[in-house]
Amino acid sequence: MSIDKIIVSSADSKYFNLLKELYLSLKKNNILDDYHFAVLDTGMDKDQINYLKEHDIKIKNAKWNTAVPQYKILGREHLKTQVARAYLPEYFQNYKIYIWLDADTWINDAKSFL
């Protein structure tokens, strides 16, 4: 059986621990039996990226998919995900269903998700 559904989130190094809690909640509730999990990287460090790779989590660097003036960015690279969410099929191809969950989300009960 191939998996055609994906859950996507994002994080920088400051939000990594929240992202990890999200991942662990999905795993604990067996949601990852039916979904792949992917992350848009907006500034994680090497150890954090290695953790994700060790758990077979798909990772892509977030980018500005459309022109955004520098005066609106002001060094806040994490804002890339505000734009990137609209382009998830370009980052992670060949899925039928894309679900976005912010890194500070976690699932306590699989029934609330499914």
C-alpha positions, 0 to 999 in steps of 0.5 A: 500500500502506498501512502498518498497523504502527507502532513507538513510543518516547519521549524527553525532552531528555536521551534525544533523542540515543538516540532519534535513534540508534534512528530512524537504525538503523530507517531504515538497515535499511529497517524504516521501509519497512514501519512508521511511527515515532512518539514520545511526548514527555516533555520534548523541546526545540523543536529536537528536536521540529523534527528529528522533524517534519522526518523525518515522525515522528509526535509526541504529548505523553505524558500520565498516562492513569490517576491516579498519586499525586504522591508517586510522580511527584516531577517525573519526567515521563518516567515517563508512558511507563510508563503510556502504553505501555498506551494506544498505540492511543489516541495513534496510531489505526488501526494493527493492530500496535504495537511499543514500543522504548525509546529506548536500543534500536537495530537492527543487523540487520533480520533480528533485528527482522523 
